[in-house]
């Protein structure tokens, strides 16, 4: 079940979460997490009910789809308003980004992440934040290439994830 070499990322569509996407969201994320790490309690909570944990509090989930197959996903979790007086301005965490192994290196991740960043910008985000792990070098390079910057140690807050040891942000200007 590999992605045909002739299929460029441009044939991949990005769409938002729809009813019935729960299993794909879980599968895509469990695939990479269990390959490199172990599932943690916060992972399980997100996968058990993404509607309640991500969407209802103002977050969004995006999928990369080709030929009816879910190739990747990325979530925006609302982490709070940037300013109490700003009705639409908010900060979001980019989280639960996954691309199935057969689609990695094809541009799917870049297209998915860029669509997620663009959606956050349109929603009035003033800052995006993410956590990852130093062993996920291709992901870190992707985040850097899109405009994420590493946080200095004094600005890092403890993460609920044991695997998180790289912290980045993008200031939306």
C-alpha positions as a Python dict, from the first residue, in 0.01 Angstrom:
ca = {
    (1, 'X'): (0, 0, 0),
    (2, 'X'): (254, 257, -108),
    (3, 'X'): (198, 598, -259),
    (4, 'X'): (274, 581, -631),
    (5, 'X'): (599, 762, -709),
    (6, 'X'): (427, 963, -981),
    (7, 'X'): (174, 1110, -737),
    (8, 'X'): (299, 1453, -627),
    (9, 'X'): (180, 1626, -310),
    (10, 'X'): (-23, 1865, -529),
    (11, 'X'): (-276, 1585, -585),
    (12, 'X'): (-328, 1562, -212),
    (13, 'X'): (-625, 1751, -77),
    (14, 'X'): (-637, 1906, 268),
    (15, 'X'): (-970, 1906, 444),
    (16, 'X'): (-1103, 1949, 794),
    (17, 'X'): (-1215, 1677, 1031),
    (18, 'X'): (-1544, 1512, 945),
    (19, 'X'): (-1756, 1268, 1137),
    (20, 'X'): (-1601, 926, 1085),
    (21, 'X'): (-1239, 1054, 1085),
    (22, 'X'): (-1182, 952, 1446),
    (23, 'X'): (-1028, 614, 1359),
    (24, 'X'): (-790, 765, 1102),
    (25, 'X'): (-683, 1035, 1350),
    (26, 'X'): (-605, 768, 1607),
    (27, 'X'): (-431, 534, 1363),
    (28, 'X'): (-207, 799, 1205),
    (29, 'X'): (-90, 924, 1543),
    (30, 'X'): (-55, 588, 1715),
    (31, 'X'): (154, 470, 1419),
    (32, 'X'): (431, 726, 1467),
    (33, 'X'): (410, 756, 1845),
    (34, 'X'): (443, 383, 1907),
    (35, 'X'): (723, 360, 1649),
    (36, 'X'): (941, 610, 1838),
    (37, 'X'): (793, 639, 2187),
    (38, 'X'): (506, 507, 2398),
    (39, 'X'): (149, 635, 2414),
    (40, 'X'): (90, 863, 2708),
    (41, 'X'): (-230, 942, 2899),
    (42, 'X'): (-279, 1275, 2718),
    (43, 'X'): (-248, 1095, 2381),
    (44, 'X'): (-516, 845, 2476),
    (45, 'X'): (-749, 1120, 2597),
    (46, 'X'): (-716, 1306, 2263),
    (47, 'X'): (-769, 989, 2058),
    (48, 'X'): (-1065, 868, 2266),
    (49, 'X'): (-1268, 1181, 2193),
    (50, 'X'): (-1112, 1439, 1956),
    (51, 'X'): (-1447, 1616, 1935),
    (52, 'X'): (-1443, 1691, 2306),
    (53, 'X'): (-1070, 1741, 2361),
    (54, 'X'): (-975, 1933, 2045),
    (55, 'X'): (-1272, 2056, 1843),
    (56, 'X'): (-1522, 2168, 2110),
    (57, 'X'): (-1271, 2401, 2286),
    (58, 'X'): (-1211, 2585, 1957),
    (59, 'X'): (-950, 2367, 1791),
    (60, 'X'): (-942, 2215, 1445),
    (61, 'X'): (-806, 1899, 1285),
    (62, 'X'): (-687, 1882, 925),
    (63, 'X'): (-629, 1576, 708),
    (64, 'X'): (-423, 1517, 396),
    (65, 'X'): (-622, 1285, 170),
    (66, 'X'): (-532, 1117, -161),
    (67, 'X'): (-737, 854, -342),
    (68, 'X'): (-972, 835, -44),
    (69, 'X'): (-686, 748, 194),
    (70, 'X'): (-584, 948, 500),
    (71, 'X'): (-213, 1024, 452),
    (72, 'X'): (-165, 1265, 739),
    (73, 'X'): (-323, 1485, 1000),
    (74, 'X'): (-246, 1793, 1205),
    (75, 'X'): (-440, 1956, 1486),
    (76, 'X'): (-466, 2314, 1606),
    (77, 'X'): (-546, 2329, 1977),
    (78, 'X'): (-663, 2661, 2109),
    (79, 'X'): (-444, 2740, 2408),
    (80, 'X'): (-590, 3077, 2494),
    (81, 'X'): (-650, 3431, 2386),
    (82, 'X'): (-341, 3640, 2324),
    (83, 'X'): (-505, 3943, 2484),
    (84, 'X'): (-822, 3959, 2690),
    (85, 'X'): (-939, 4252, 2477),
    (86, 'X'): (-881, 4077, 2145),
    (87, 'X'): (-1196, 3890, 2048),
    (88, 'X'): (-1047, 3678, 1771),
    (89, 'X'): (-675, 3683, 1845),
    (90, 'X'): (-562, 3359, 1999),
    (91, 'X'): (-272, 3129, 2051),
    (92, 'X'): (-280, 2775, 1917),
    (93, 'X'): (-69, 2468, 1965),
    (94, 'X'): (18, 2272, 1652),
    (95, 'X'): (-14, 1913, 1768),
    (96, 'X'): (-81, 1556, 1664),
    (97, 'X'): (91, 1601, 1330),
    (98, 'X'): (144, 1270, 1157),
    (99, 'X'): (217, 1149, 805),
    (100, 'X'): (193, 781, 726),
    (101, 'X'): (538, 633, 648),
    (102, 'X'): (463, 560, 281),
    (103, 'X'): (384, 929, 221),
    (104, 'X'): (679, 1075, 411),
    (105, 'X'): (925, 1267, 196),
    (106, 'X'): (663, 1337, -72),
    (107, 'X'): (570, 1689, 40),
    (108, 'X'): (249, 1582, 214),
    (109, 'X'): (371, 1700, 556),
    (110, 'X'): (474, 2040, 422),
    (111, 'X'): (139, 2089, 247),
    (112, 'X'): (-50, 1982, 560),
    (113, 'X'): (153, 2202, 795),
    (114, 'X'): (128, 2503, 564),
    (115, 'X'): (-251, 2462, 540),
    (116, 'X'): (-268, 2440, 920),
    (117, 'X'): (-60, 2756, 964),
    (118, 'X'): (-268, 2938, 700),
    (119, 'X'): (-592, 2836, 876),
    (120, 'X'): (-455, 2963, 1208),
    (121, 'X'): (-360, 3294, 1047),
    (122, 'X'): (-710, 3330, 898),
    (123, 'X'): (-857, 3254, 1241),
    (124, 'X'): (-666, 3548, 1387),
    (125, 'X'): (-389, 3356, 1561),
    (126, 'X'): (-107, 3572, 1690),
    (127, 'X'): (118, 3284, 1798),
    (128, 'X'): (160, 2914, 1722),
    (129, 'X'): (339, 2682, 1961),
    (130, 'X'): (455, 2323, 1927),
    (131, 'X'): (640, 2054, 2116),
    (132, 'X'): (840, 1771, 1961),
    (133, 'X'): (1139, 1549, 2030),
    (134, 'X'): (1500, 1596, 1918),
    (135, 'X'): (1505, 1253, 1750),
    (136, 'X'): (1240, 1368, 1499),
    (137, 'X'): (1493, 1562, 1291),
    (138, 'X'): (1293, 1571, 963),
    (139, 'X'): (993, 1716, 1149),
    (140, 'X'): (1210, 1979, 1321),
    (141, 'X'): (1360, 2082, 985),
    (142, 'X'): (1009, 2110, 839),
    (143, 'X'): (892, 2329, 1128),
    (144, 'X'): (1199, 2551, 1093),
    (145, 'X'): (1150, 2583, 716),
    (146, 'X'): (791, 2702, 765),
    (147, 'X'): (905, 2967, 1015),
    (148, 'X'): (897, 2812, 1362),
    (149, 'X'): (1177, 2925, 1597),
    (150, 'X'): (1319, 2740, 1897),
    (151, 'X'): (1216, 2878, 2235),
    (152, 'X'): (1497, 2979, 2471),
    (153, 'X'): (1515, 2769, 2790),
    (154, 'X'): (1378, 3048, 3009),
    (155, 'X'): (1051, 3056, 2809),
    (156, 'X'): (982, 2682, 2820),
    (157, 'X'): (698, 2565, 3038),
    (158, 'X'): (673, 2202, 3151),
    (159, 'X'): (499, 1972, 2905),
    (160, 'X'): (243, 1704, 2986),
    (161, 'X'): (439, 1478, 2746),
    (162, 'X'): (749, 1298, 2870),
    (163, 'X'): (880, 1277, 2512),
    (164, 'X'): (874, 1655, 2455),
    (165, 'X'): (1221, 1811, 2464),
    (166, 'X'): (1206, 2059, 2174),
    (167, 'X'): (979, 2363, 2203),
    (168, 'X'): (910, 2603, 1918),
    (169, 'X'): (687, 2896, 1828),
    (170, 'X'): (584, 3105, 1533),
    (171, 'X'): (480, 3464, 1587),
    (172, 'X'): (213, 3549, 1331),
    (173, 'X'): (281, 3889, 1178),
}
